Structures are given as structure tokens and as C-alpha cells.
Amino acid sequence: MGSKKYSIGIDFGTESGRTVLVDVATGEEVATSVYEYKDGVIDELLPHTNIKLDPDFALQNPADYIETIKVTIPAVLRESGVDPEDVIGLGTDFTACTMMPIDKEGTPLCMKEEWRNNPHAWVKIWKHHAAQPEANRLNEIARQRGEEFLSRYGGKISSEWLFPKIWQILDEAPEIYEASDRFIEGADWIVLQLVGQEKRNLCTAGYKAIWEKSTGYPSDDFFAALDPRLRHVVDDKLSREIYPLGERAGGLTRQMAEWTGLREATAVSIGNVDAHVSVPACTVTTPGRMVMIMGTSICHMVLGNEKKIVEGMCGVVEDGIIPGYFGFEAGQSCVGDHFAWLVERATPPEYHEEAKKRGWDLHQLLEERATKLKPGESGLLALDWWNGNRSILVDVDLTGMLLGATLATRAEEIYRALIEATAYGTRIIIETFEKSGVAVDELVACGGLPEKNKLLMQIYSDVTGREIRVAASSQTPALGSAMHGAVAAGKDAGGYESVFEAAKQMAHLKAEIYRPIPEHQAVYERLYREYLRLHDYFGRGENDVMKVLKRVKVEALRGKR
Amino acid sequence: MGSKKYSIGIDFGTESGRTVLVDVATGEEVATSVYEYKDGVIDELLPHTNIKLDPDFALQNPADYIETIKVTIPAVLRESGVDPEDVIGLGTDFTACTMMPIDKEGTPLCMKEEWRNNPHAWVKIWKHHAAQPEANRLNEIARQRGEEFLSRYGGKISSEWLFPKIWQILDEAPEIYEASDRFIEGADWIVLQLVGQEKRNLCTAGYKAIWEKSTGYPSDDFFAALDPRLRHVVDDKLSREIYPLGERAGGLTRQMAEWTGLREATAVSIGNVDAHVSVPACTVTTPGRMVMIMGTSICHMVLGNEKKIVEGMCGVVEDGIIPGYFGFEAGQSCVGDHFAWLVERATPPEYHEEAKKRGWDLHQLLEERATKLKPGESGLLALDWWNGNRSILVDVDLTGMLLGATLATRAEEIYRALIEATAYGTRIIIETFEKSGVAVDELVACGGLPEKNKLLMQIYSDVTGREIRVAASSQTPALGSAMHGAVAAGKDAGGYESVFEAAKQMAHLKAEIYRPIPEHQAVYERLYREYLRLHDYFGRGENDVMKVLKRVKVEALRGKR
């Protein structure tokens, strides 16, 4: 021993896999390698075929995950010059629910000649939305039966989650359902590949498969009520053995050691989910501080000592983020996406030209101009529902609203109003947690947005009245995975006994702190009250105009075909 | 006699004056000439000075009016080759309220050395909005006193009208108030110049100066309640002699004959207002058909047999449009301006490039794309209040709203939603008239928009459920003025006895008729109900968020200075 120890984290994302090699003692990210998936997100044609996918399908090729491992681990070893003997652990995280049917040997059906041409044999990734009819039926039946689990998920099981996806396979491709030995999350499949054993993780089970520590899965009767053929879906196609986060799943197989250059039997941790594994990488391992993973959307993660039912949260899972705590998740479906919409769809040419002249991104220009505006100066107020509302209304049929426009309204004013609207949305989430007894004293941000947009961070601080700190790492999921790898390795091998200790040494925040500016807070207090009133008016059924418009739209499009 | 007879109409607009020479027998427009005002709208610096104007000032130079006459009448005579002996009459119309202080001889104070550097000596045109404080006080006092006249003007006297403007002069430049012998509308000043006699017209008196045929002006007590110095404003600074439309004001002076090339003593009609004089030029001289003058805004004009109080109308004036009828006026403050906002402020570069490639106006491209959408397909609904709401809410503090936006929302969808919103606004006006007993069976459109945008016309027909016809002339104000010139000349001179006869011969509609499409009507019926609900929710005080936002905005801007 004596020499420095390292851990590797791999973050399997939507378009690529990202691997980081980290100094276990300090969390320093020594080397990084990214592999862009060759088949990316498959949403038009099945690879190497002319088979067209139905709308809302979003698939991946599991070969891309293996390729990520084969390419990026050798790359970080090479780049860093680290001796593989000093790499004590390996952790992984995945998007979720990202699921696939596999055979007895763990081979995805899509990799088998006979099933290759069936879209349902492939990996359905998180944003596969084609199981909405099944999700709707599932929710209705669960409501009718008074299933208690609904309250743990904001009253609704998302079409993105495991059982709607399985049910869609049964509905549309019963032969695939039949042929599959098991359905498995990508998060667990990749661990199965790494260590040769299936060890299903608690995080996806809890947040995506309606499992909880004390009661397990929903009853067989519930599944039978969905479809008699689903009565034994858990025992037939899943597993009731669920493993806690941070545990050692096993040691790296010889095959994997050959492919990667790592030592055989290197400790590999139980699988994890990108958002959840980011929490300890943001230094958060205890209640009171909410982590916001800010990108195209926002995930809000916070820990609590007790199980609480919080309106419109995405889920509460015991041990789901950090062992010993209830992990609460909420979310906003459209944040960075909002600003991108404005930039792409509603910003006139002179802004594009000006940005180009300065060698800037258009977001940068809009941010610079919006920064010159005072809170309230635009006269605008928006409802940030361009992509529906996840928390706390859990309603995909809500749509965006902009109010207060005049003939003088300019793009940077709309830009600022959209930022403010998403900040109000976050404040509602925070207040809903606090009302339910889950404390949110401070905010820690990570993801792409905080580094790109200081104005946004200041507005979030002003609107929520809370200090915000930012994670030091720009790749918190991969760092979090490496931390879990170090925990799987254990203290004796030079790693850590728990994620708490790992976080203390390996996770860091930037020095910069965003603090609420009192004059801004006072203005936003008034505007927030107006937002709240419109939020409830349009979002809670008093005026269902958004839904009427959606219905009329669907009918208009149907008439057009 | 025997040879063809002609009449000249001059339309004094906001940026230019337009003169048309018309065949009296057929209405054929034989020649047209436009003079762009040298000083245009003066809203930054007083001409030839460094004197900066306060915000919301909008002035003109009366020298531009004289220049219009000197340039355009010779031009149309030259172009047509018509013998001045065959020009039997001359009519004029003006924007209103467009007013100025003059001395005993009728010379505008701004043309006098001693007053030239005082902004209040100049012509305040219709869109001079700096008298808003005076308008607010006037309305409050009128309400407190229970002045009956308020009900004739939708409950509010506009800051654009005569008495707020006079009062602003008294407030801010009492020396100008003192020095002025009279205040006069541009419509009457130009007639004074043409015939050498002051003959104030009934139209501006009725619609802009709170005058009515049966009761005259408000009482001296009312004016004294505004300011003791205003007690005798009518007798001191105006006149109680009001002349009906279509009458002969007098004959052309020798000086004017010299300048124009017309015969001395050519009949000149009483002054008129651009929107009002357009009504007979649209063939409308009886109740039942509403004229819509469609441009940056819409003026809605309709005739009735009885005085009715209609919510939110701009005014009802007996004989105010056509002798023998009550003339009703309503309006939407922002129509073409809406679309211009979208084009200039919220349409991305690729649309501009595509339009350029096709050699099109961007409006054309958006119209073409919006035409491909079905009613309801965009999923959008807007409140057309980017510039406040004139009728029926009479509230400049209302602001625009767009609802139903998604990440897929495109510019042409917003374009169509804005058109639809203005159509709903027109439908509310129509229904409000009908509820009050003023029939609106059919619509006749004129102005710039109907010729440019067929989609808009079809949507207005679909939304209102009414047939729409379009005036044959693209310059209805000038044509209407020429018609009044022919009436002033009289039948014996080859003209007409009344505007009714003139309209029968000289005014025409295009053959094309827009008819409601039943399937579209059905969809718009549903959307209109939603519009109506939001209109009342935001417009009638249930949710005052637009006003709160305006207050916060004003405070933010104040804090910034």
C-alpha cells in the first residue's frame, strides 16, 4: 500500500457514457473519458433495419453500454498513468427507468438474432413515453383499489416507470414478454455484466418499480387486476432480492478485467441512478439541504428522518439515496428546455447576430441583457409549464403561459420571466416539502445550468430566500459513482466504510455562495403570490382551459389525417 | 356642363397626407398623390431646436398640412389632366383628436416666433398620451359628480381627447393657454385655411369634445370643478356653433386657389375624421352593417336609429357619422400592431431568411404557414391586450397573455393565435352592441389589413359567424372626403344632394365575400367561450394580476432612476 488509491465512476447517460478516475483521498478527478453511444437514442428506425418506430418510442442498444466500458476505462487508465492495482473500486450509475428484457443468461433479447427486429426486444429508456395508455389504466385501477402506494409517488405512477413499460410489452408484443426470462434495469444489467451476478439495486426498485423496504412490491392481486397474466410478474420476471446502495455487488470478472485493463475482482458497487448518486457528490448526506440537479429539467432531492407524504413528489424511498434516511425526490419537467425554446423559437435575428459578433452563445447574450433588468421590471409573469408540470401538480397536460406582454416586450424580458417562473416552481416544491415536515434550509446545485447562468442562480436564491451553493464537480453523477466504488472497496482496501465518510473526503462545493438580496426578495414575494394564484387557478381545476385546448388540438389533428 | 365632374378628397394622416381625385359619377379614383410630412410625428426634439420632449408627447407641424395641399392638389390635377373647372368640390378628413392653440387670425402659436420653442404651442396629435394624469382626474371628478356624459363614452374620457389635452396645456404651460385665442381640431383648422371661415364639425365635437346635439357641452360647473380657470373654456377657447357633416363650409379662398390651381370658390365641405368618413365610403349609410377599419388597430363603426348606451364603446354621437342616425364607435387598440410585434420581436432568423429567399414580407410567410393550421390545432389562446383594451373594457392597464405554449410551439402558431384573439375581441364588441339593441348583421372591412391578409378575414368571419365584404377602395378616408366634397357642391353643380346618394354612386365593395365555414365556426365557438372566461377573469377585476405587475414594473423603473 502506501501509494495513492483511485476509484472509477461510470455515468451511463442518454447520449453517452462518461467515466471518471478519481483520487480516493481527495475526490480529485484525475482523468475523464466520454463515449458517445453509436446508436444514441433510437426513436425513428431500428438500427440496420427499415423498421419504423411508433411515436414516443425511445430505445437504446445495450452494446453501447459495453462499448462505453471497453473504451473509457482503458482511456482513463492511459491518460492518468495510474497503475490498475491502485484502482480499488468501480461504481456505476444509469438513467432510469431504463429497462430491457433478457434471457436466462442475461443476454438482452435485442442481441439475439430471433428477436432483433422487434422493437420491444430493445432497451426502453427513461424518456420512452409510449406506455402512457398503460400508465393511465394502472393509475385508474390503483385509485379504484385504494392502493396506498400511490401516495408515495405524488398520486401517479409515471409512464416512464417500470410496470407501465412491462405492461406495454405484454400488450403489444406478448411474444417478447413470454420469451423474456426477466426484465431488468440498465443500472442492474451493467452490474451483472461487470461482476457476473444479478444484484438489483434499491434505488430503481424504490423510485421506479413501486417497491418499498417495509412492504415490498404491490400485491399480486393488484397486478392481476391490471391483467391476469401479470399476477406473478414480480416472481416470474423480476426479483424480490433488493440490495442497498454502496454495497459491494461483487468483483470484476476476468472477461471485464481483460477488456478494461483493471485488476480481476476489483470491487464493484451496487448500481445507482444518476440523479440520486449526485446527492452525496454534492456533499449532502443528511437532511436539511436540498440538492437541485439543474439541466434541461430539475430534480430536487432531499433527505428526511421519517416517511412523509408530500403532495406531488416523484417518490419517497427509504434508503433510496443515502442509507438510513428517507430519500425524497421531486422535479420540474422543463427548465433549461424553456430557455432553449425561447432561444430557438422566439428570439429575433438581431440577437443572433449580436451574439455571433461577440462570439457568444445566445443564452449568454440574453442572460447579460436580462441581468440589467430589475426584478419586476419586465412586467411579465409566466407559468413554467411548456412541458407540463411534474411537481407538485403531476400533470403532463398543463401548458405554458406568459402574461403581461406589451408592444415593448423584448426577448431578454421573456428570458428573465421564464427563469423567474421556474424559480417560483422550485419555491412551491420547497414549501410543499416544508409544509409536510421535510426541512429544506439550504440549496446545493449541480448540473449544467449553475455553471452557465449566474443570473439564474441569483434569482433562485432571491425567490426561495435561501442560500445556494454549487457542487465543485461538473460531473457529479460519475463522481458519486466513484465514491460508491470506494465504499464498495471498503476501508481496508484504502476506500471508505460508508458513503458518509466518502462524501466528507471526496465531495466538495465551490467557494461561491449565492445569497438572497433583500430588495429582490421583497419584489419576488409579491410576484410569487401572483404566480401561486395563477398556478392554482389553472393547475387545480378551477379553470381547465389548458386541457380544453389540448382536447381541441387533438381533435383538430385527428381531423387533419 | 355635360363634361365629367370630379371631386377631391384629402386625408390628413399621421405620417402623411393623401389626396385623391375622384370621378363624381362613378367614384373612380382617377389620380392619387401622397405627401410625407417633413416633420412627421415629432416625439423627440422640437424641429430645429435641441428642446427635448417629455415621454408620451406626439406633435405635428401644421406647416406640413399646408404643404400637403400645395403639393398634392396640383399633382392630381396634373396627373389626371382634369380641368379645374370640372372639380366641383373638395372634402377633407383628419386624425382626431389632433388639436392646436391658435391666435385670433387662426395662426397656430407654434408658427409664431415668440411661442415656437414651447412644445405646448404645437399640434398635439391623437396619439399624444402625455395628458393621462389630466384624463384620470377628469374621469374621477366626472364620476363623483355623476356626469351623465360618461355613459356615452364607455365610462371613460380618453387622454387622447380634447379636454385632457387642453387641461394639460393649462397645467404645464399656462402662458400658452393664456396666449391662445382658441383651441381647434386639425379637422377644423384645415377648413378654416381652405375657406377662410371657422366652421367646427360635429364629428370631432361629438366624439372628442364631449358635445352632443341635444345637450351641447358639459356644464361650466363641471369644467370649474376640474379647475376654476376652466369654467368658461368652451366660450373662451372653443365655440358652441357646430356644423353637420356634408354641409358646405364655404368656397375656396383666392390664396388657396392660387396655391392649388383649383377654381376660386370651389365648394369645400365641413371637416371630418378619417375613420368616420370611411363609413359611407364602405357603402354603409344605414344601420345593420358594421364597418371595421382595420390597420394597426381596428375602429368599429355602426349606425343606429336610437341612442343606446353600449358597454365600453368609444362614443355614441347623434349625426356623428351619417346625418339622421346615431353613430356608434368602438375599437381595439392593437391588431396589426400585434402581428408586427411578433414579426419584429419574437420570430427566429430562419423565418426571416425563408421570407427573404422567397422575396416575401415576413407577414406573408407567417400567414402562409398559419393558413395550413386548422382552428384549434396550435393549442394556443391569447388575450389581445398587448396595448391594453379599448372596447369593451376601456382599460389601458391590461396586458397581453399567451396560454397553451409547449416546447413545440412555433411562430406561425402564435401568429394565428394573435389573429384569433383579435377576432374574439371583435366578436365581444359585436355581441355587446347587439345586447344593447344595436344590430350588427354583416361586416364591411376597409383599411390596410383586409387586402394583405386573407387568413385574417376568414378567421374574423368564422369567429363572428358573419359575412364580411371588403371596400373596393384602398383609400376609403380620402374617397369618403371626396364624396363629402361632392355633397358640399350639391346636385346642381353636378354633385349630390346627400351622402346617401353619393354613397350609392361613388362607394363600392369588392365582389369577394368571406363566409363563415361551419366546421371552423364550431371549433371557434368552443375557443371563444374559453377566451370570454379569461377576458372576464383578467379584465373585470376577479384577478388583477396585470395591474399588480404594472405597479411593480413602475416601482422597479422608479427605483432604477
Interface residues (C-beta under 8 A of the other chain):
Chain A: C334 D337 W341 E344 R345 A346 T347 P348 P349 H352 K374 P375 G376 E377 S378 G379 L380 L381 W386 N387 T399 G400 M401 L402 L403 G404 A405 T406 L407 T409 R410 A411 I414 E519 V523 R526 L527 E530 R533 L534 Y537 F538 N543 V545 M546 V548 L549 K550 V552 K553 E555 A556 L557 G559 K560
Chain B: C334 D337 W341 E344 R345 A346 T347 P348 P349 H352 K374 P375 G376 E377 S378 G379 L380 L381 W386 N387 T399 G400 M401 L402 L403 G404 A405 T406 L407 T409 R410 A411 I414 E519 V523 R526 L527 E530 R533 L534 Y537 F538 N543 V545 M546 V548 L549 K550 V552 K553 E555 A556 L557 G559 K560
